[in-house]
Each structure stands twice: as C-alpha cells, then as structure tokens.
Amino acid sequence: MRTVIRRLGRMLAACALVAATALAGVVVTGGAAHADGCYTWGRTLSQGMSGNDVKQLQIRVSGYPGYGAVLALDGVYGPATRSAVIRFQQAYGLSADGVAGPQTFNKIYALQDNDCTPANFSYAEMNKCNSSWSGGAVSASTAKFNALVSMWKLQAMRRALGNVPLYVSSGFRSYSCNSAVGGASNSRHLYGDGVDLVGSPSFCRIAQQARYHGFSNILGPGYPGHSDHTHLGATSSRSWSASSCGI
C-alpha cells in the first residue's frame, strides 16, 4: 500500500509539472532529470569527479558493489563507483555506461521518497525501538544515516530477488532495547545498520543473495541464535556465518 500511495503521488506531481511546463511554453526533453523533494542532482557524474553529489549517488548505489565488496561513501567517483552505477543501470534496464546522467537520476527519483528512503522501506520499520534514534553506540544522526544506507542495500537486494517483499523484524536498537531482546553487546543494531529479516524468501536465500549487496556482516541459519531470521549489517571486516546455507 505504501508503494502504491507513493507512486500515485509521483504521478500527480508529474502531471502538475507537465501542466506547469505547458503553461510556461517550455519544452522539456525526455532525457531531462526532474527536481526531487529529497535531493536533486545538478550535473552529470562520471569517473574522476568528486563532491557531495557523488556521495549522494554512492548512497543510492551502495547495494551494487559486486560480490563480497562494500562501496566506499567517500564522494570520489572512482572505478568501484562506476562499476556500481553500471550494475544499477543494468538492474533497471538503462544504458549501462557507468555515467550517472538524467536517465539514472530519474530512476533514482522514482525509487525514493521525499525523506530519501527507497520505495519499499521506511525509517519506521528500521527503528521499532524509539523515534529519536538515540541511546545506541553512535549518535542519533549517524544511526539514522547508517539505517538509510542499509535500506538502499535492501532495495537492491529486493530487486535482484525479483521484487519480492523483504520483511524487517528488527533494525536500530538502543542499549536498553538491545538488552531487552538479549542482543549481543556489540550488535550492529546498536549502530543503526543491523537488520533482521524474516518471512520469504528463505533465510538461506537472503543470506546468499546479501553477499552481492554490500553487507559485510551476514549471520543466518547454522549460526547460534539465527535459526528464525537472517541478520545483515556492516562491519569493518567480513563476518559471514550461515553454515546451514553454505556460507
């Protein structure tokens, strides 16, 4: 329902834009990128460029780093960012040239809401502990940013799995919330990037697919305490363990 409402809102906004353009007597070409309530790119981006607009792009394509890799969000459009953009473009049937221009930005605009979250995930489902994002191992702003990046990774994984729904049972936790559920003292949930997934597809399918989408912390069936969910997160070094899934 959330996705349907969003898409209806975007369609109405697009109609308003077309009407306003017609009244102004301005012709908009099919390749022009429109303004967006979250973030609007003002230039085409390609390898060798840098800036905050590159970092904003990196956040949106962070789920396309390739097998076992994690894309650095450093604002530098290097080879890894170019490859991630190509994978994003391929995932959505765009011209896969590794250059982020109007087509790429328009697809991102269509995928995100005005709070910058991707179409199929929300801050609310990533934080069932407290609305302030406080009380964890990092500042509230950092925890919320980490959750945003995780959501874009999940959006990429959802696409790769055939647009099947992914159900988040637990996201950010304060120390008190983490203690109440018996979480590990160093849980990634305390940092905002930890995500527990339940439902379909299978826990093993989730754990296996997550290896391609920038998650360095994957714990699933076969790892103690993870028979009823798959955990995904971000750690400085790879920590994959789901022995029942061949990981």
Residue, then its C-alpha position, 0 to 999 in steps of 0.5 A: m500500500r505504501t508503494v502504491i500511495r507513493r507512486l500515485g503521488r509521483m504521478l500527480a506531481a508529474c502531471a502538475l509539472v507537465a501542466a506547469t511546463a505547458l503553461a510556461g511554453v517550455v519544452v522539456t526533453g525526455g532525457a531531462a532529470h526532474a527536481d526531487g523533494c529529497y535531493t536533486w542532482g545538478r550535473t552529470l557524474s562520471q569517473g574522476m569527479s568528486g563532491n557531495d553529489v557523488k556521495q549522494l549517488q554512492i548512497r543510492v548505489s551502495g547495494y551494487p558493489g559486486y560480490g563480497a565488496v562494500l562501496a566506499l561513501d567517500g564522494v570520489y567517483g572512482p572505478a568501484t563507483r562506476s562499476a556500481v552505477i553500471r550494475f544499477q543501470q543494468a538492474y533497471g534496464l538503462s544504458a549501462d555506461g557507468v555515467a550517472g546522467p538524467q536517465t539514472f537520476n530519474k530512476i533514482y527519483a522514482l525509487q525514493d521518497n521525499d525523506c530519501t528512503p527507497a520505495n519499499f522501506s521506511y525509517a519506521e520499520m528500521n527503528k521499532c525501538n524509539s523515534s529519536w534514534s538515540g541511546g545506541a553506540v553512535s549518535a542519533s544522526t549517524a544511526k539514522f544515516n547508517a539505517l538509510v544506507s542499509m535500506w538502499k542495500l535492501q532495495a537492491m537486494r529486493r530487486a535482484l530477488g525479483n521484487v519480492p517483499l523483504y520483511v524487517s523484524s528488527g533494525f536500530r536498537s538502543y542499549s536498553c532495547n538491545s538488552a531487552v531482546g538479549g542482543a549481543s553487546n556489540s550488535r550492529h543494531l546498536y549502530g543503526d545498520g543491523v537488520d533482521l529479516v524474516g518471512s520469504p524468501s528463505f533465510c538461506r536465500i537472503a543470506q546468499q543473495a546479501r553477499y552481492h549487496g554490500f553487507s559485510n556482516i551476514l549471520g543466518p541459519g547454522y549460526p547460534g541464535h539465527s535459526d528464525h531470521t537472517h541478520l545483515g549489517a556492516t562491519s569493518s571486516r567480513s563476518w559471514s556465518a550461515s553454515s546451514c546455507g553454505i556460507 
